[in-house]
Amino acid sequence: MVVKRSGQRQPFDRAKVMAGVRAAAKNRPVTSADTEALGIEVEEQARLDGPEVTSQHVGRAVLEALRTLDPIAYVRFASVYKGFADLGDFEREVGLLTKSTQPKQH
């Protein structure tokens, strides 16, 4: 079960996760097999985390999976999930993404 911000409880829906990923990955080199694998991974993680997880937990799991799959899809998904309001939100997220994925230069 997924507990939404409103407190409403719904069964986990992998198709809903995959639809969000497909939207974020539109026109990106992400295959339907990639999307399916990500959906399975997020569902399995939710299952391991207990009988109930929050929608925020599911969203963070999708973000983590997208971080390595496709950085552009990651930023697109983050912009909707985190409710970006202005360019500064994008800049901050890209900075965090770059900092966490790039090796340090010496």
C-alpha positions as CSV (number, residue, x, y, z in Angstrom):
1,M,0.0,0.0,0.0
2,V,1.1,3.5,-0.7
3,V,0.2,6.3,1.7
4,K,-0.3,9.6,-0.2
5,R,0.3,13.0,1.2
6,S,-3.4,13.4,1.8
7,G,-3.4,10.3,4.0
8,Q,-5.3,8.3,1.4
9,R,-4.0,4.7,0.9
10,Q,-3.8,3.0,-2.5
11,P,-2.4,-0.2,-3.8
12,F,1.1,0.2,-5.3
13,D,0.7,0.6,-9.1
14,R,3.8,-0.1,-11.1
15,A,2.0,1.1,-14.3
16,K,1.7,4.6,-12.7
17,V,5.4,4.6,-11.8
18,M,6.3,3.6,-15.4
19,A,4.0,6.2,-16.9
20,G,5.8,8.9,-14.9
21,V,9.2,7.6,-16.0
22,R,8.1,7.4,-19.6
23,A,6.9,11.0,-19.5
24,A,10.2,12.1,-18.0
25,A,12.2,10.1,-20.5
26,K,10.3,11.2,-23.6
27,N,12.7,11.6,-26.5
28,R,15.5,10.3,-24.4
29,P,17.5,7.1,-25.1
30,V,15.5,5.1,-22.5
31,T,13.9,1.9,-23.8
32,S,10.7,0.3,-22.7
33,A,12.8,-2.5,-21.2
34,D,14.6,0.2,-19.1
35,T,11.3,1.6,-17.9
36,E,9.9,-1.8,-17.1
37,A,13.1,-2.7,-15.1
38,L,12.9,0.6,-13.2
39,G,9.3,-0.1,-12.3
40,I,10.1,-3.6,-11.1
41,E,13.0,-2.2,-9.1
42,V,10.9,0.4,-7.4
43,E,8.1,-2.0,-6.7
44,E,10.5,-4.5,-5.2
45,Q,12.1,-1.9,-3.0
46,A,8.7,-0.8,-1.8
47,R,7.8,-4.4,-1.0
48,L,11.0,-4.8,1.0
49,D,10.4,-1.6,2.9
50,G,7.1,-2.9,4.4
51,P,3.4,-3.3,3.9
52,E,3.0,0.5,3.6
53,V,5.3,3.1,2.1
54,T,4.7,6.8,1.5
55,S,4.3,8.3,-2.0
56,Q,7.4,10.4,-1.1
57,H,9.4,7.2,-0.6
58,V,8.3,5.9,-4.0
59,G,9.2,9.2,-5.6
60,R,12.7,9.2,-4.1
61,A,13.2,5.6,-5.2
62,V,12.2,6.6,-8.8
63,L,14.6,9.6,-8.6
64,E,17.5,7.4,-7.4
65,A,16.9,4.9,-10.2
66,L,16.7,7.7,-12.8
67,R,19.9,9.3,-11.6
68,T,21.9,6.5,-13.1
69,L,19.6,5.7,-16.0
70,D,19.3,9.1,-17.6
71,P,20.3,12.4,-15.9
72,I,17.9,14.5,-18.2
73,A,14.9,12.2,-17.3
74,Y,16.0,12.6,-13.7
75,V,15.8,16.4,-13.8
76,R,12.5,16.3,-15.6
77,F,11.0,13.9,-13.1
78,A,12.5,15.9,-10.2
79,S,10.9,19.1,-11.6
80,V,7.4,17.7,-11.3
81,Y,8.0,15.6,-8.2
82,K,9.6,18.4,-6.3
83,G,7.4,21.1,-7.8
84,F,10.1,23.3,-9.2
85,A,8.9,26.9,-9.3
86,D,11.7,28.7,-11.1
87,L,15.0,28.4,-12.9
88,G,16.9,28.4,-9.6
89,D,15.3,25.1,-8.6
90,F,16.6,23.6,-11.8
91,E,20.0,25.0,-11.3
92,R,20.2,23.7,-7.7
93,E,19.1,20.2,-8.8
94,V,21.5,20.0,-11.7
95,G,24.3,21.2,-9.3
96,L,23.4,18.4,-6.9
97,L,23.2,15.9,-9.7
98,T,26.6,16.9,-11.2
99,K,28.2,17.0,-7.7
100,S,27.0,13.5,-6.9
101,T,27.8,11.8,-10.2
102,Q,31.1,13.4,-11.3
103,P,34.5,12.4,-9.9
104,K,36.4,15.1,-8.1
105,Q,39.0,17.0,-10.2
106,H,42.4,17.3,-8.6
